[in-house]
């Protein structure tokens, strides 16, 4: 028997995500901030990757994004596996870098 659970399993927060162009960014004039809006406060959680920011910027300009989904990836996971040497189930804790996977749906031009 093998079971795995993530600390952020099934947490979806796309309704709270927004994007803000950041043309004054010292590293990239096409930078786009990723913002989480919670309890009437904005939290800057990162930027759109540089290799995608021009394309995402065009989608923002054309207002063609129809939905946003966001989920945590990585973080702490616990799994239960059988240990033959100990002759019992054991809990294995794995911790990976925590990130956010954002998926955009948009209207084709």
C-alpha positions, 0 to 999 in steps of 0.5 A, a space after each residue: 500500500 502506498 499513499 501520498 498527500 501534499 500540504 497544499 493538495 487541492 488548493 486552487 486560488 486562480 480567482 485571486 491572481 492578477 498581473 501587473 505590467 512592470 515597465 520600470 523593472 530594472 532587469 526587464 522592461 517587459 516584466 509582469 508582476 504576479 499578484 495575489 489579492 487577499 483580504 483587500 491586500 495585494 501580495 507580489 509573489 513573483 514575475 511571469 518568466 522572462 521567456 513568456 512575458 511578451 506573449 502574456 503582455 499581449 494577452 493582457 493588452 488584448 484582454 483575451 484572458 478568459 480564466 486563470 487557475 493557480 495551484 501550489 507545486 512542490 512543498 512538503 509531501 508525506 507518503 506511506 510505504 511499507 518497509 520490508 526490513 522493519 516489517 511495517 508501514 513508514 511515513 516518508 517526508 519529502 520537501 521540495 521547493 514551493 512554487 505556483 503553477 498558473 494556467 491561463 485560458 484565453 480567446 484566440 485572435 
